[in-house]
Amino acid sequence: MVLAFFPTEDSWQQVYFIGNFAETSRLVCPVLLNSPVVALIMSAPIFLDANKWRLGAYIQREVFTGLTVGGSSDARLNSARKLYVNRLQVFTFSEQITYSLVINPFIWGEGTTVTVWEYTGEVN
């Protein structure tokens, strides 16, 4: 399934920003998302060479299932997607559901930030 969307600057809403986070195994966007289209950028000043992309994190969607297994009622959808440092990326998903966005970084420290935007326009 191919999604059709026609973004303008007004059709994006910033929903999450975190900076200078410490070593952690997971960041969870505190806002539940509904759009099958999101944009993310992970910035890290230690990797300023624009010609070299460095893998900075994996992202996944997590949904509430209502089934409790191992003390958790959340499940991860699809496989993880790669988030590169200092590169704005748009991610599309085929299902339009309510989900949490989970970011599993392996780069952190002073000056490192993650920003998430949700597409608010029409998706076909």
SVG drawing of the C-alpha trace seen along z (x, -y; Angstrom):
<svg xmlns="http://www.w3.org/2000/svg" viewBox="-8 -26 41 39">
<polyline fill="none" stroke="black" stroke-width="0.4" points="0.0,0.0 1.4,-3.4 0.4,-6.4 -0.3,-9.7 0.2,-12.9 1.0,-16.4 2.9,-18.1 3.2,-21.8 5.0,-23.4 1.6,-23.9 0.7,-20.2 3.3,-19.2 3.0,-19.5 6.0,-19.1 5.0,-16.5 8.3,-15.7 11.7,-17.2 14.4,-15.9 17.9,-17.2 21.0,-16.3 19.6,-12.9 21.8,-10.5 22.6,-7.0 19.3,-5.2 17.9,-2.1 14.7,-3.8 12.9,-7.1 9.1,-7.1 7.3,-10.0 4.8,-11.1 2.1,-11.9 0.0,-9.1 0.2,-9.5 -2.5,-8.7 -0.9,-9.7 0.8,-7.0 3.4,-9.7 6.0,-11.1 9.2,-13.0 12.2,-12.7 15.7,-14.2 18.4,-13.2 21.1,-15.9 24.5,-15.3 27.2,-17.9 30.0,-15.3 28.9,-14.1 28.8,-17.3 30.2,-15.8 27.2,-15.8 28.8,-13.3 28.8,-10.6 25.6,-9.3 25.8,-7.6 23.2,-5.3 21.9,-6.9 18.9,-5.0 16.1,-2.6 12.5,-3.6 9.5,-1.4 5.8,-1.8 4.1,-0.4 0.4,0.2 -1.8,1.1 -3.2,4.6 -5.3,5.3 -3.5,8.6 -1.2,8.8 1.9,11.0 4.9,10.8 3.3,7.8 3.0,5.7 0.0,5.0 2.0,3.2 3.3,4.8 5.8,3.6 4.6,3.3 6.6,4.1 10.4,4.2 12.6,1.4 13.4,-1.5 16.9,-3.1 17.2,-6.8 20.4,-8.4 22.2,-11.3 21.8,-14.8 19.4,-13.7 15.7,-14.7 13.7,-11.5 10.1,-10.9 8.6,-7.5 5.4,-6.1 3.4,-3.2 0.7,-1.3 -1.7,-1.1 -3.4,-4.2 -3.7,-3.3 -3.1,-5.0 0.5,-4.3 3.4,-5.3 6.7,-6.0 9.7,-4.4 13.3,-5.5 16.2,-3.3 19.3,-5.5 22.9,-4.5 24.2,-8.0 23.7,-10.5 25.4,-13.3 25.6,-17.0 24.1,-18.7 22.3,-15.5 18.6,-16.1 15.7,-14.2 12.7,-16.0 9.5,-14.3 6.8,-15.8 3.4,-14.3 1.9,-14.9 -1.6,-16.4 -2.7,-16.7 -4.8,-14.3 -3.4,-10.9 -4.9,-8.7"/>
</svg>
